[in-house]
Amino acid sequence: MIVGSSRNLRILSWIVSIIFFMIIFIYALIWMNEDADETQFAYSLQSIKISNPFTETNHLYETGHQNVDLDIAHVCPLNGRTTILLILISSAPSHERQRMAIRQTWGHYAARRDIGVAFVLGRSLSETENKALSSENYLYGDLIRGNFIDSYENLTLKTISSLEWADKHCNRAKYILKTDDDMFINVPKLFNFVEEQLKHNVKRTIFGRLAKNSPPVRNKESKYYVSPGQYRGVFPDYTTGPAYLMTGDIVNDLYVKALKIIYLKLEDVVITGIVAQSLDIKRVHVNEFRNTRIYLTTRNIKNSISIHRISCSEQLKVWQIQHE
């Protein structure tokens, strides 16, 4: 009996020890990954909300930006008092090469007092990547970092973040261009276009490549899928997302109204179509906004305001052709 009791005690002791070490191990994992878990949880929660087709955007969008570590007021001094054109480029945390290629080419117009250039992006799920972004911003001071997880599903949140920043920090700018980091922008041609609109005192207008009578994609396998519950009927006319230009007087209206509608990930449809139409904002087609891949001939480049699907290596090539 004594031998049996001793053996039972040893078995019980082993079980208690195993449970103890498992608890310590789990605690250590949680402690080491605290920041990553918090980011992952935020992403999961955001995904759950987006999966609900009736979620209003204001329930998904967290206001403010992460630029407490560096003042980027130089992008738009004095809230844009001298800024004719503010260029906001949607980028992704991992696209450092794309950003550098733009800085070395058409983005260098940021050196002018009347032009501001900045990149807009969200948080990465990788803390290493987030730290790299802080270092990059320390060097260049041109990253506007919103409080959303950077993903395709959150593109509308990214554009809303752009509008919020422009409204709070550059609300006196005359014109704002929203574009992407795989675009080539012919800044001199764009600036000439802006000056022409200023001569005619154009107000409450969005310029770009106009898409008309576009029906929502109902194929659930498509990344552009929109359920009937999210939107019925044909989309309002909208300017396609790679690049569009807006007058500065509509930024606040677009920002406020965009937060009040059912969330869609199609940012161009939402901002320049659904929201713009509800606010009676004009959308004007401009041929020079190509917003697609074209043959990179001298004539095409010089006659375009925007060209889509330009790789990092092509930015310099197109830039050189433009200046021949």
N, C-alpha and C positions, 0 to 999 in steps of 0.2 A: 504493500500500500504506500509505503514511504517513497519507494522508487517511482511508482506511477505518479504520485503527487509532484515529485521533483521534475519529472519529464513534462508534465502539463504546465508547470510554472515556466520551464525553459521555452516551451512553444509559445505561451502567452507573452513572454518577454520578447521573443523574436517578432511576433505580430505587432506589438506596441512599438518596437524599434523601427520596423518597416514603415508603419503609419507615420511616425514622427519624421523620418527622413523624407517621406513623400511630401509631407506638409512643408518642410523646409525647402525642398526643391521647387515646389509650385510657387511658394512665396518669392524665391529668388528670381524665377522667370518673370513673375509679375513686376517685380522691382526693376529688373534690367530693361523691361520693355514698356515702361510706363508711358513714355511719350508716344511711342509707336502705337500702343493700344488705344490711346486717347484719339489719335488721328484716325486709326482704323475704325473706331467706334463712330466717330463723326461721319466718316464716309458711309458706313453701313446704315446709320440713321438717315442720312440724306438720301441714300438709294431707296430705302423703304418708303420715304415720303414721295419721292419722284415716281415710284411705281404706282402710286395712287393717282389715277388720271384726273382727279378733281382737286388736287392740291393747289392752293393759291401760292403765287411766287413769294409773297411776303413771309410765308411759313418756312421757306427754304433759304431765303437770303439773309445773311448776317452782315449788317452794315459795318462800315469802317474798313481800314486797310492796315497792313502789317508794317508800315514804313516808319515805325517809331525809332528804329535803329539808325535811320539816316534821313535827313531832310532833303526832299527832292523838289523843293519849291523853285529851284532854278529852272525846272522844266517849263514853268509858267509863272514868271515873276509878277508880283503885284496882281494876282488873280487874273492875269491875262490882259492887263491894260494895254500892253504893246504887242500882244499876240494876235496876229492875223489868222494863223493856221496852227492848230494843234493836231498832231498825228499820233493816234493811239493804236499800237500794234498788238493784236492778240497773239500771245506766244504760249509756250508750254515750258514747264520747269527744265526739261531735258534738252531744250532747243538752244543751247548756248552758242553753237556754231552758226545757227541761223541769225541770232541776234548780232553776233560779231560781224558777220558778212554785211548786214544792213548798216551797222555803225560805220563800217569802212567804206560804204558807198553812199546810197541816197540818204541814209540817216544822218550824215554829217551836216545836213542843213540845220540841224539843231543848234549849230553854232550861231545862227542868225538870231537877232533879238526878236524878230517878228514870227518865228517858227519854233514850235516846241515838239519834241519827239520823245515818246516813252513806250515801254513795253508793258502789257497788262497780263498778269498771270495769277494763278491761285496757289494753294498749298500743295505740296507733294506728299505722297504717302511715305516717302523715304526721308528720314531725318538728315541723312548725308546730303541728299539733294537740296533740302531746305537750307542747310548750312552753306552749301556751295552758292546758292542764290544770294545769301547775305554777303558773302565775299565778293560776288560779282557786282552787287549793288554798291558795295563800298568803293569799288574801283570806278564804276561808271555813273552811279546815281541816276539811273533811268528806268528802274523797275518799280511798277505799281503793283503791289501784291495784295490781292483781295483775300477775304476770310472765307473762302470756299475751296473744296477739293478740286484740283484741276483735272478735268476729264471731259470727254466728248458730251456726256450727258449734261454737263454743267456749263455749256457754252453760253446759254442765255444769261446765267449768273455772271459770267465773265464780262459780257457787254454791259449788263446793269452796273457792275463794279466800275467799268470805264465811265459810264454816265455819272455815277455818284462822285467819282474823283473829279471829273471835269466840272460838275456842278458846285462842288465845295472849294476847289482850288484853282479853277480856271474859268470862272463864270463870265468873264468879260472877253473871252476869245471870240473872234468873229465867226470862225468856221472850225469844225472838228471833223477829221477824217478817221473813220474806223477801218482798219485793215488787218491783214494777217501776215505772219512772218515768212510765208512762202510767196509773197508778192513783190514785184518790182514797181515802185512808184516813181513816175516821172515828175519829180517835185517842181521843177520850173514850169512845166506845162500845167500842172495842178494849180500852182500859185497864180499863174496868169488867168486861169479859169475863175478862181476865187475873186481876184481883183475886178474881173468883168462883172461878176454878180454884185459886188459891193457898189459899183458905179450905178447899178440899177436898183440899189437898196432892196434886194430880195430878202424876204422874211419867211419864216416857218416852212422851210422846204428841205427835202432830202434828195440828193442827186446820186445817180448811179446807174447800174444795169438793171432795167426794170423787167420784172417777171410778171406776166399778166395771166389771169384766169388759170392759175395753177391749183389743181386738186390735191388734197392731202394723200400721201401714200398709205394705203391700207394693208400692204403686205407686211405681216408681222416679222418677217425675216429681214426686212430692210432697216438700216440704221435711221432712216428718215420716217419710220412708221409713226403715224398719229391715229389714235383711236377715235371713233365717232363721238365718244364721250368727251374727248378733249377739244375737238373742233368738228363742226358739221359744215357741209357745203364747200364752196371754193374759197381759197385764201384770197384776201384783198391783194391788190397790186403791191408788190414789195421790191426793194432793191436787193440784189443778191449779195451775200455776206462777205465775199473776199475783200471788197472795198466799197464804201459809200461815204458820201460827204453830207454833212448837215449844217444848217445855220445854227449859230450859237444860242439863238433865242428859244430853242425848243428843248434844250438839254434837260432842264428841270422838269418840264411837263412829261417828257418821255420816261425819265427816271421814276417819278412818282406814280404814273399810270401803270408802268410795267410791273410794279409790285402788287397790283390789285387784280391781275387777271390769272386764269388757270395756267399753270406752268407748262410750257412747251420747250423742248431743247433746240428747236429751230430758231436761232436768235434773229436771223434776218427777217423771217416771217413775222416773228413776234414784234420786234422793235420797229421795223420800217413798214410793216404791213398792218397787223392787227391794232397795235397801239397807235401808230401814226394815223390810221384811218379814224379811230375813235376820237382823236384830237383834231381832226380836220387839217392835218398837215399834208402839204402837197408832196408828191413823189414825181420826180422828173427824170426821164431817160436821157442818158448822155452816152453817145456812141464810144467816146474815148475811154470809158471804163470797160475794158475788155473782160476782166474777171474770168478769163479762161486761158488755156495754153494756146499761144499763137506762134507762127514762124518768127524766129528772132532775127528778122531782117532790119536793116537800118531804118527803112521807111516805117515799118510796123512799130518799132520801138519809139521813134521820134513822134509818131502820131498818136500814141497811146498815153493815157493818164495812168492806167493800172494794167499789169499783166500778171496772170496767175500761174502757179506751179513753177516757180523759179527756184532752183536748188541753190545751195550755198555757193558752189563753184560758179554758177551762172550769174550770180549777182554782179560780180566784177566784170564779167564779159559784157553783160547788157549795159552796165554803167559806162564802160569804155566806148561802146558803140553809140550810146546816146550823146557822148561828148566829142564824137569825131567831127 
